[in-house]
Amino acid sequence: MSTIQVTNLTKRFGDMLAVSGVDLDVAAGEVLCLLGPSGCGKTTTLRMIAGLETTSDGEVRIAGKRVNEIAPSERDIAMVFQFYALYPSLTVAENLGFPLHHEKLPQAEIDNLVSEVARKLELTDVLHRLPGYLAEGEKQRVAVARAIIRDPNCFLFDEPLSRLDVELRQTMRGQIKEILDGLSKATVIVTHDQLEALTMADRIAVMRDGKIEQIASPHDIFTKPKNLFVAGFIGTPQMNLQEAVLTGFEGTRVRSRLPTKPSRWPSILPFKIWTVVAR
C-alpha cells in the first residue's frame, strides 16, 4: 500500500532547529501540500522523507516500512525537483526511458510506457528533441513524466511549478492533479503558492518555524483557521485581523464589541474579520 507516515520528525543543523516534531500521515491516493513561508522547514521535511537529509530524531515510514536507515535509491520514491534535472545529452524519449533501463525492463515495454506517458502529458511531438530545445512548460512536463513512468511507492514534488509563468502554472496544476488522481499514490508537494496548494491538495499542512500549525482540507484551512498565523497567512488579500472584547454568549454564538475606531478597516469589501477575544 502506498502510504507515507512521519512521526516526531526533527532536524537540527548545529544549534539551529530546522524541523521540530512533525507528524504526518499521507494515505494512498492522497495529495498533501506542505505550505508555508520561506525558511519554515517544508523542503527540509520533504528531503528527510526522500532520504536526502538525515533525521536528527523521529521516524519515516513508506508503504509501512521504516526507511530511516535506507538510502534514497532504495526507498522506491519518485521525486520532481524545482530544477528539472534532465539529462541534456539525452532526448525526451531517452530521459523518460532512463529509470526504466535502470530497472532492466525489455526495450519493447520501455517504448510502450514512454509512448503512453508522453500521450498523457502531451509530449508525443517532442520525444525526439533534446532538453535545450524545449520550452519551460515542456521541460516541466518531461520531469513529471519521468517521475510517473514507473510504479514507485510515492511521489514527492519540491516546488514543481515555481519556474513557470502564471498561465503555464494554471495549465500544469490541472494536468498534474488529473494524473495524480488516477495513480492511487501517496503524494507530498512542497509549495509557497497558496493557490497551488488550495487547488491541488486533498489536505494542506501549514508550517511555520519548523512546526505544523494546522493540517486540514483546503476548505477548512481557508474558512476555519486554527490560529492567527494561519488566518493571516491564507488568503489573497489576507484576512483582516481586528481585536475585540468578549461581551457575552448567545447559545453557540459569541457576542463581542469592536473598538469605536478600529486600527485598520479593509479597503476592499467583502471581507472577513478574525476576532481576538480579550479575556
N, C-alpha and C positions, 0 to 999 in steps of 0.2 A: 504494500500500500504506500502511495506517495504522500508522505507527511513530513513536516518539519516541527520538531519540538526543541525549544530553547528554555533552559531553566537556570535562573540566577546568573546569567551571562555577565561577566565582568572583565574589563580590560584596563590595565594600568600601564602607562608609559612613564617609568620612573615614579615621581611623586604625583603625576597628573592622573586623575581618574577619568578616563575617556568614556567608558560604558559601565554602568553601575546596576547590577541586579536585574537585568532584563529577562522577562518571561514572555515567551511567545508560543503559540500552538496553531500551526497552519495546517488545515485539513486538505485532503486530496481534492483537487479541483478548485481550491480557494485561492484568490489573489489578495495578498496582504500588502499594503503600501506602508513603508516607513517614511513618515513625513515630518519635516522639522526644519529649522533654520540651519544655516551653515555652521559646522562645528558641534552639532548636537550629538554626534555619535552614531548616526544611522548607517553611514558607509562602513565604519569600523565594525558594527554589528553584522552587516552583510558579509564582510570579509572573514569574520570569525566563523560564520556558518559555512562559508566556502572552504575554510582551511587556509586562507591566505594570510591570516593573522592568528597567532596562538592565543588561547584564552588564559587569562590570569586566574579565573575561577568560573565555576558553572559547567554546564553540560549541554552539548549539542547532539541531537538525535535526528537522523534522516532515515525515513522508512522504518522507524522503530529501533534502529541500531545506533549505539553510541559511536561517534566518529571523531571525538577529540584528538585521539592519537593517530588517526588515519590521514594519509597525505591527500591533498586536494584531488589529485588524479585518480584516487581510489574511492572517492565519495560518490561518484556517479551523478554529478550535477552538471547542468548546462548554464553557463554564465554569459551575459551580454554586458559589455563594458561601455562606459561613456565614450571612450575612443574605440573605434570599431575593431581594431586588432586584426585586420585582414592581411593575408599574405600578398604583398604587392606583385610578386612574380608569378602568381597563380591566377588563372581565370576565375570568374564567378563560379562556374561549374566545378572547378578543381578545389576552390575554397569550400564549397558546400560538401564535396565528397571527402575532404581530408579526414574528418573524425571517423568516417565510415571505413576508410582504409586502415585506420588505426585499430579498428575492431575486426579487421581481416574478413570483411564481407565480400562475396563474389562481385565481380565488376558489373554483371547484369543487374544485380539487386541494387548496387550503388547508383547506377544510371537511372533506374526506375524511381528511387527515392529522391534523387536530385530533381528529376522532371516533375515529380508530384509537389515537392515543396516550392519549387520555382513557380509553378502554376498558382499555388495558394497566395504567394506574395508578389505576383505579377513581375517575375524576374526572367521569364522564358526568353524574352527578346535580348537580354544582356548576358546570357550564360557564357558567351564566348569572349566577353570583354575582361580586361584587367581592371583592378580597383581604381587605378589612376584615371580611368576614362568613365567613371561613374559619377552621377550627381550625389549630393549628400543623402538625399532620401533613399536612393538606390543602395548606397553603402550600408545604411542602417538596416534596410530590409535584408541584405545579404547576411549581416551579423545575426539578425533574429532567425533567419532561415537556417543558418549553420548551427544555431543552438537547438532548434526544434527538430532537425532532420533525424536525429537518433532518438532513443527512448530512455532519457535519464530519469533519475528518481524525482528531481525537482528542478525548477528554473529560478535563477537569481538574475535580476536586472539592476544595474547600477547607473542611475540617471540616463536611461537609454535614449531619451529624446531631447536632451539638453542642447545638442548642437544643431537642431533643425529650426527652421523658421516657423512662424505661427501656423501657417496653412499646412505645412508638412506635418507638424506635430498633431494637428487635429486628425489628419488622414491616418497617420501611423497609430494613434491611440485606438482608433476603431479597428484597424487591422490586427494589432497585437491582441486586443481584448477578444475579438472574434476567434482568433486562433487558440488562445489560452482556454477559452470556454469549452473547446472541443477536445482538450487533451487530458483532463482529469489529473493534473499535476499540481502539487503544492508550489506556489509561486510567491516570491518576495520581490517587491520592486522598491528601490530607493529613489525618492524624488523630493525636490523642494518646491515643485509646482503643485499648488493646491488643486487646480482644475484637472491635472493629470491624475492625482490621487482620487478625487471625487468621482471621476468618470470611469476609471479602470478598476478600482478596488472593490472587493466584497467587504473588506474591513480595512480601517486605517488605524495605524499606531502612531500617535503624535508624540514626538520626542523632544526633550529639552535637557541640556546639560547631562547627557548620558543616561537619562531615565525616561521611561514611558509615562507620559501624563495621562493618556486615555487611549483605550482600544475600543472601537465601536464601528458600526456601519457608517458609510458616508452621510446618510440622513441624520443619524443620531449625533455624529460629530458636529454637524452644522447646526442642528436645532436644539441639541441638549448637551452643550459643552460642560465638561466636568468641573472646570475651574477657570479662573480669569485668564490664564495663559492661553488655553485652548480657545476660549471665547474671543480673545483679541487677535489670535493668530489666524483663525479660519475665517474666510470670507473676504470678498473684494467688492466694495470697500470694507474695511474692518468694522466689526461690531463696535457700536459706541458704548463706552463704559461710563456710568454715572453713579456716584454714591447716593444712597437714600437711607432714610430712617424707618425702621420697622415700627408700625403703629398698631398692628393687631392682625388677627386671623378671622377669616370668614369661611368656615368649612375647610376645604382643601386650598383655598386661595390665601395669599399673603397680601395684606394691605400695607403700603409704605408711602412715605412722603418725600418728594423731591425738594431740593433747595429752591427758594424763590427765584434765584438767579443761578441756574446751573453753570458750572465752569465751562462747559462746551456743549452746544447743541449741534447736531449734524446739519450739514449744509444741503444734503440730499435726502429726500423722502421717497418711499417709506424707509423706516429704519427700525432696528431692534435695540433695546437697552438691556444690558445685563446689570441687575441690581445687586449692589454690595450692601448687605444688611449690617447696620451698626448695632452691636449688642451691648 
